[in-house]
Amino acid sequence: MHALIMKLGLGDRLRRDNLNRYLLQCTLASVVVLILLLILDTVTQTVLIAALGASTFIAFAVPRSLQSEPRYMIGGYLVGILVGSSIGTLSASIQLF
């Protein structure tokens, strides 16, 4: 565990004075995911819940990394929406049987 903390560059940030801030961030992230789970249908929208959970983890676990910048987070979702919509449109227009 210590090696992972050092590899992520969190060694100097995991101090007692930051503990309250980390607990608050984890609590807020948990509340947001809980609200999403209550609002969304967990059977039909599982992929959406998994993607939001992964993004929440990245944003709160390593907030200063390149992957957690809003440009890349929102850009990833936009690319996913574009590709998913394109595949859905193509598959609806092609009838296999």
Protein Blocks (a to p, Z undefined) as FASTA:
>chain_A
ZZmmmmnopmmmmcfklmmmmmmmmmmmmmmmmmmmmmpcfklmmmmmmmmmmmmmmmmm
mmmbmklpmklmmmmmmmmmmmmmmmmmmmmmpcfZZ
